[in-house]
């Protein structure tokens, strides 16, 4: 049976490649990042589901006036199994912006296929998993194989910026049960040898430093918000790393990370001292460190900078999520997934551990639903010239198909 299943999936390689390449043309960037949301990509996926001969998919679409269509669609495809227990595979439709276009060798939203790879924004994060899970289920249907579980594929919105319109919304709608098996294929190694069962706390901080704008030739008449922001950013970076040096070898990397990231444009010309600076930090904090302790360090550094540079510094938390309890290494979903991986990669030593990256799995765990994160990935999400290996997408489809069968 496995030989026939793998042969079927291998025969679908060109079709899977074509589907992923077509899907990339629908950017699905979050409105908060300057995009229009997932509406068009969801329409493409719904059309593809019909073309593949499945029944009607469900659409759960919370309202969002900032998005195209006024909503943020989440697509759920269900397929009956031998038992009533449900297996969810949840991949996200939204992607991050392309970033600096001059760093791309191709159009980020016009997929290029060459040398066994597909290039484009979102192919690695998370497009290949949408395609691999969908075609894994399609192969079972075409071969007349009944899954062990009711298979539920969820293609969700808004993962990149907090999941309020995505997994969080679906959890509130009551779609999931604590007995469900949940796989979130949103990170992985090139070898496919790592199952993620724990994530760090996430704390995104957006700062606004307010001074007084003036002509650059008369700086004494203003308060340079740029200088204050630069100095504060460095001092906060150093203070956070000094305050939280703990390490936990379950995680990769094993320590908390505190990274200055986005810096918003200030003035348009060279000879003006800016009066306002906006900038961000992305903090991934070990579960042993309460985020309240991180806030205390932030508050202390803000007070110092305000006194030294005569600016006002305000801040907000676009994301502030304490780490959920990890999924047990012996949880049923980890066992089923591990067995499926072994069926595709015989002899592979599969590790179980934690990461700093945030996925939808954290929200399942918060709701008391054990979730496992796995994928075979190229390791270039959010980078220019993002790509996926076509062979990895095919291997994922084989693993997902065996997981669906309970093999």
C-alpha positions as CSV (number, residue, x, y, z in Angstrom):
1,X,0.0,0.0,0.0
2,X,2.8,2.4,0.9
3,X,4.6,1.8,-2.3
4,X,1.5,2.5,-4.3
5,X,0.7,5.7,-2.3
6,X,4.2,7.0,-2.7
7,X,4.1,6.3,-6.4
8,X,0.8,8.2,-6.7
9,X,2.3,11.2,-4.9
10,X,5.4,11.2,-7.1
11,X,3.2,11.2,-10.2
12,X,1.6,14.4,-8.8
13,X,4.9,16.3,-8.4
14,X,4.5,18.5,-11.5
15,X,0.8,19.3,-10.6
16,X,1.8,20.2,-7.0
17,X,4.6,22.4,-8.3
18,X,2.2,24.2,-10.7
19,X,-0.3,24.7,-7.9
20,X,2.2,26.3,-5.6
21,X,3.6,28.5,-8.3
22,X,0.1,29.7,-9.2
23,X,-0.8,30.3,-5.6
24,X,2.2,32.6,-5.0
25,X,0.7,35.2,-7.4
26,X,-1.8,36.0,-4.6
27,X,0.3,37.8,-2.0
28,X,-2.0,37.6,1.0
29,X,-0.1,40.2,3.0
30,X,-1.8,41.4,6.2
31,X,-3.5,44.9,6.0
32,X,-1.4,46.0,9.0
33,X,1.7,45.3,6.8
34,X,0.2,47.2,3.8
35,X,-1.5,44.3,2.1
36,X,-5.1,43.4,1.4
37,X,-5.4,40.1,3.2
38,X,-6.1,36.5,2.2
39,X,-9.3,36.9,0.2
40,X,-7.9,36.2,-3.3
41,X,-5.7,33.4,-2.1
42,X,-8.6,31.7,-0.3
43,X,-10.7,31.9,-3.5
44,X,-7.9,30.2,-5.4
45,X,-7.7,27.5,-2.8
46,X,-11.4,26.9,-2.8
47,X,-11.4,26.6,-6.6
48,X,-8.5,24.1,-6.4
49,X,-10.4,22.0,-3.8
50,X,-13.3,21.7,-6.2
51,X,-11.1,20.9,-9.1
52,X,-9.6,18.0,-7.1
53,X,-13.1,16.6,-6.6
54,X,-13.6,17.2,-2.9
55,X,-16.9,18.3,-1.4
56,X,-17.7,21.8,-0.3
57,X,-15.1,23.3,2.0
58,X,-16.1,25.5,5.0
59,X,-15.2,29.1,5.2
60,X,-14.9,30.9,8.5
61,X,-14.5,34.6,7.8
62,X,-14.4,37.2,10.6
63,X,-15.0,40.8,9.5
64,X,-12.1,43.1,8.8
65,X,-13.0,46.4,7.1
66,X,-9.3,46.9,6.2
67,X,-9.1,43.7,4.1
68,X,-10.3,43.0,0.6
69,X,-13.8,41.7,0.7
70,X,-14.2,43.0,4.2
71,X,-13.3,39.7,5.8
72,X,-10.4,37.4,6.7
73,X,-11.3,33.9,5.3
74,X,-10.2,30.7,6.9
75,X,-10.7,27.5,4.8
76,X,-11.5,24.2,6.4
77,X,-11.7,20.9,4.3
78,X,-13.0,17.8,6.1
79,X,-12.7,14.2,4.9
80,X,-14.2,11.2,6.8
81,X,-12.0,8.6,8.4
82,X,-12.3,5.1,9.9
83,X,-12.7,6.6,13.3
84,X,-14.3,9.8,14.6
85,X,-11.1,11.2,16.1
86,X,-9.9,14.2,14.1
87,X,-6.5,15.0,12.7
88,X,-6.0,18.7,11.9
89,X,-3.2,19.9,9.7
90,X,-3.2,23.7,9.9
91,X,-1.1,25.8,7.5
92,X,-1.4,29.6,7.0
93,X,-2.2,31.5,3.8
94,X,-0.8,34.9,4.8
95,X,2.8,35.9,4.0
96,X,5.1,38.7,5.1
97,X,5.9,41.6,2.7
98,X,8.7,41.1,0.1
99,X,11.0,43.6,1.8
100,X,13.8,45.3,-0.1
101,X,13.1,44.4,-3.8
102,X,16.6,45.1,-4.9
103,X,17.7,42.0,-2.9
104,X,15.5,39.7,-5.0
105,X,16.8,38.1,-8.1
106,X,13.2,37.4,-9.2
107,X,9.8,38.9,-8.8
108,X,8.7,37.7,-5.3
109,X,5.1,37.2,-6.4
110,X,5.8,35.6,-9.8
111,X,7.1,32.1,-9.0
112,X,10.2,30.9,-10.8
113,X,10.9,27.1,-11.0
114,X,14.5,26.1,-11.6
115,X,17.0,23.6,-10.4
116,X,14.5,21.6,-8.4
117,X,13.3,24.7,-6.5
118,X,10.4,27.1,-6.5
119,X,11.3,30.8,-5.7
120,X,8.8,33.3,-4.4
121,X,7.5,35.0,-1.3
122,X,5.6,32.5,0.8
123,X,6.7,29.3,-1.0
124,X,8.6,28.1,2.1
125,X,6.4,29.9,4.7
126,X,3.8,28.4,4.4
127,X,2.7,27.6,0.8
128,X,4.5,24.3,0.4
129,X,2.5,22.9,3.4
130,X,-0.8,24.0,2.0
131,X,0.0,22.2,-1.2
132,X,1.6,19.1,0.4
133,X,-1.3,18.5,2.9
134,X,-3.9,19.0,0.2
135,X,-2.3,16.6,-2.3
136,X,-1.6,14.1,0.5
137,X,-5.4,13.9,1.1
138,X,-6.1,13.9,-2.7
139,X,-3.8,10.9,-3.2
140,X,-5.7,9.0,-0.5
141,X,-9.0,9.8,-2.1
142,X,-7.9,8.8,-5.6
143,X,-6.5,5.5,-4.3
144,X,-9.7,4.8,-2.3
145,X,-7.7,4.7,1.0
146,X,-9.7,5.5,4.1
147,X,-7.8,7.6,6.7
148,X,-7.6,6.4,10.2
149,X,-8.9,9.8,11.4
150,X,-11.3,12.3,10.2
151,X,-8.9,14.6,8.3
152,X,-9.4,18.3,8.7
153,X,-7.2,20.7,6.7
154,X,-7.2,24.2,7.9
155,X,-5.8,27.0,5.7
156,X,-5.8,30.0,8.0
157,X,-5.4,33.7,8.0
158,X,-3.4,36.3,9.9
159,X,-0.7,34.0,11.4
160,X,2.2,36.4,10.7
161,X,0.8,39.1,12.9
162,X,-1.0,37.4,15.8
163,X,-3.7,35.1,14.5
164,X,-6.6,37.1,15.8
165,X,-8.4,36.5,12.5
166,X,-7.1,33.0,12.1
167,X,-6.4,30.2,14.6
168,X,-7.5,32.3,17.6
169,X,-10.8,33.0,15.9
170,X,-11.3,29.3,15.0
171,X,-10.6,28.2,18.6
172,X,-13.2,30.7,19.9
173,X,-15.7,29.3,17.4
174,X,-15.3,25.9,19.0
175,X,-13.9,24.0,16.0
176,X,-11.3,22.0,18.1
177,X,-11.4,19.4,20.9
178,X,-8.7,18.4,23.4
179,X,-8.7,14.9,21.9
180,X,-7.9,16.2,18.4
181,X,-4.5,15.5,16.9
182,X,-3.0,18.7,15.7
183,X,-0.1,19.1,13.3
184,X,1.1,22.6,12.5
185,X,3.6,22.4,9.6
186,X,5.1,25.8,10.0
187,X,8.8,25.2,10.7
188,X,11.3,22.4,10.1
189,X,14.8,21.4,9.3
190,X,16.3,20.5,5.9
191,X,16.6,16.9,7.1
192,X,13.1,16.7,8.5
193,X,14.5,15.4,11.8
194,X,12.9,17.8,14.3
195,X,9.4,17.9,15.9
196,X,8.7,21.2,17.8
197,X,6.7,20.8,21.0
198,X,7.5,24.1,22.8
199,X,7.8,27.7,22.0
200,X,9.2,30.8,23.7
201,X,7.1,33.7,24.9
202,X,6.7,36.4,22.3
203,X,6.9,40.1,23.1
204,X,6.8,42.6,20.3
205,X,7.4,46.2,21.4
206,X,6.8,49.3,19.2
207,X,8.4,52.5,20.6
208,X,7.7,56.1,19.8
209,X,10.3,58.7,20.8
210,X,9.0,62.2,20.6
211,X,11.4,65.2,20.6
212,X,11.1,68.5,18.7
213,X,11.7,68.9,15.0
214,X,14.0,71.7,13.8
215,X,16.5,72.7,11.1
216,X,19.7,70.6,11.2
217,X,21.8,73.8,11.3
218,X,20.1,74.9,14.6
219,X,19.9,71.7,16.6
220,X,19.9,73.6,19.9
221,X,16.3,74.7,19.0
222,X,15.0,71.2,18.8
223,X,15.3,67.8,20.5
224,X,16.7,65.1,18.2
225,X,14.4,62.1,18.4
226,X,16.7,60.1,16.1
227,X,19.7,60.4,18.4
228,X,17.6,59.5,21.4
229,X,16.1,56.5,19.6
230,X,19.5,55.3,18.5
231,X,21.0,55.5,22.0
232,X,18.0,54.0,23.7
233,X,17.8,51.1,21.3
234,X,21.4,50.2,22.0
235,X,21.1,50.6,25.8
236,X,17.9,48.5,25.8
237,X,19.5,45.8,23.7
238,X,22.4,45.5,26.1
239,X,20.2,45.7,29.3
240,X,17.9,42.9,28.2
241,X,20.7,40.6,27.2
242,X,22.4,41.3,30.5
243,X,19.3,40.8,32.6
244,X,18.3,37.4,31.1
245,X,21.3,35.3,30.3
246,X,19.6,32.0,31.2
247,X,19.8,29.0,28.8
248,X,17.5,26.1,28.2
249,X,19.0,23.4,26.0
250,X,15.5,22.2,24.8
251,X,15.4,25.3,22.7
252,X,17.3,26.4,19.6
253,X,18.8,29.0,20.2
254,X,19.0,28.1,23.9
255,X,18.7,31.6,25.3
256,X,16.2,34.5,25.1
257,X,16.6,36.8,22.1
258,X,16.0,40.5,21.9
259,X,16.3,42.0,18.4
260,X,15.8,45.6,17.2
261,X,13.9,45.2,14.0
262,X,11.6,47.6,12.1
263,X,12.5,51.3,11.9
264,X,9.9,53.6,10.4
265,X,10.8,56.5,8.1
266,X,11.1,59.8,9.8
267,X,11.8,63.0,7.8
268,X,12.1,63.1,4.0
269,X,15.1,65.4,3.8
270,X,18.7,65.4,5.1
271,X,18.7,68.9,6.8
272,X,15.9,68.4,9.2
273,X,16.3,67.0,12.8
274,X,13.4,64.6,13.3
275,X,11.0,65.2,16.1
276,X,9.5,61.6,16.1
277,X,11.1,58.2,15.7
278,X,9.2,54.9,15.7
279,X,11.0,51.6,16.0
280,X,10.4,48.0,17.2
281,X,11.9,45.1,19.2
282,X,11.1,41.4,18.7
283,X,11.7,39.5,21.9
284,X,11.6,35.7,22.2
285,X,11.8,34.8,25.8
286,X,12.4,31.5,27.6
287,X,9.4,30.2,29.4
288,X,11.3,30.5,32.7
289,X,11.3,34.3,32.4
290,X,8.0,36.0,33.0
291,X,7.3,38.8,30.5
292,X,6.5,41.1,33.4
293,X,10.2,41.0,34.2
294,X,11.1,42.0,30.7
295,X,8.6,44.9,31.0
296,X,10.5,46.1,34.2
297,X,13.7,46.3,32.3
298,X,12.0,48.2,29.4
299,X,10.5,50.7,31.9
300,X,13.8,51.3,33.6
301,X,15.6,52.0,30.3
302,X,12.8,54.2,29.1
303,X,13.1,56.3,32.2
304,X,16.8,56.7,31.8
305,X,16.6,57.7,28.1
306,X,13.8,60.2,28.8
307,X,15.9,61.9,31.5
308,X,19.1,61.9,29.5
309,X,17.8,63.0,26.1
310,X,14.7,65.1,27.1
311,X,12.4,63.0,24.9
312,X,9.1,61.3,25.7
313,X,9.1,57.6,24.9
314,X,5.9,55.7,24.7
315,X,5.4,52.0,23.7
316,X,2.8,49.4,22.9
317,X,2.8,45.6,22.6
318,X,1.5,44.4,19.1
319,X,2.2,40.9,20.5
320,X,2.5,39.9,24.1
321,X,2.1,36.1,24.6
322,X,3.4,34.1,27.5
323,X,4.7,30.7,26.5
324,X,2.1,27.9,26.7
325,X,2.7,24.6,28.4
326,X,4.7,22.4,26.0
327,X,3.2,19.3,24.3
328,X,4.5,16.2,26.0
329,X,7.1,14.3,23.9
330,X,4.9,11.1,24.4
331,X,1.7,12.8,23.3
332,X,-0.4,10.8,20.7
333,X,0.1,13.4,18.0
334,X,3.9,13.2,18.4
335,X,3.8,9.4,18.3
336,X,1.7,9.3,15.1
337,X,3.8,11.9,13.4
338,X,7.0,10.3,14.4
339,X,5.9,7.0,13.0
340,X,4.9,8.6,9.7
341,X,8.3,10.4,9.5
342,X,10.0,7.0,10.0
343,X,7.9,5.6,7.2
344,X,9.4,8.2,4.8
345,X,12.9,8.6,6.3
346,X,13.9,5.1,7.6
347,X,16.6,5.3,10.3
348,X,16.3,9.1,10.8
349,X,17.0,10.2,14.3
350,X,14.1,12.5,15.1
351,X,14.6,15.1,17.9
352,X,11.9,16.7,19.9
353,X,12.4,20.2,21.4
354,X,11.5,23.9,21.4
355,X,12.1,27.0,19.2
356,X,11.9,30.7,19.4
357,X,9.7,31.2,16.4
358,X,6.0,31.6,17.1
359,X,3.5,29.3,15.3
360,X,-0.2,28.6,15.6
361,X,0.7,25.7,17.8
362,X,1.1,28.1,20.7
363,X,-2.6,29.0,20.6
364,X,-3.7,25.4,20.5
365,X,-1.5,24.6,23.6
366,X,-3.0,27.6,25.4
367,X,-6.4,26.0,24.8
368,X,-5.2,22.7,26.3
369,X,-4.9,21.0,22.9
370,X,-1.5,19.3,22.3
371,X,0.0,20.3,19.0
372,X,3.2,19.2,17.2
373,X,5.1,21.3,14.6
374,X,7.0,19.6,11.8
375,X,8.1,20.2,8.3
376,X,11.0,19.6,5.9
377,X,12.0,23.1,5.0
378,X,14.7,25.1,3.3
379,X,15.2,27.4,6.2
380,X,14.7,30.7,4.4
381,X,11.3,32.2,5.6
382,X,11.1,36.0,5.4
383,X,14.3,36.2,3.4
384,X,14.8,37.7,-0.1
385,X,14.9,34.9,-2.7
386,X,12.8,32.7,-0.5
387,X,12.6,29.2,-2.0
388,X,11.5,25.6,-1.4
389,X,12.9,22.4,-2.6
390,X,10.3,20.6,-4.6
391,X,11.6,17.3,-3.1
392,X,10.9,18.6,0.4
393,X,7.3,19.4,-0.6
394,X,6.9,15.8,-2.0
395,X,8.4,14.3,1.2
396,X,6.0,16.3,3.3
397,X,3.0,15.0,1.3
398,X,4.2,11.4,2.0
399,X,4.6,12.1,5.7
400,X,1.1,13.8,5.9
401,X,-0.5,10.9,4.0
402,X,1.0,8.3,6.4
403,X,-0.1,10.5,9.3
404,X,-3.6,10.6,8.0
405,X,-3.6,6.8,7.7
406,X,-2.2,6.4,11.2
407,X,0.8,4.5,9.8
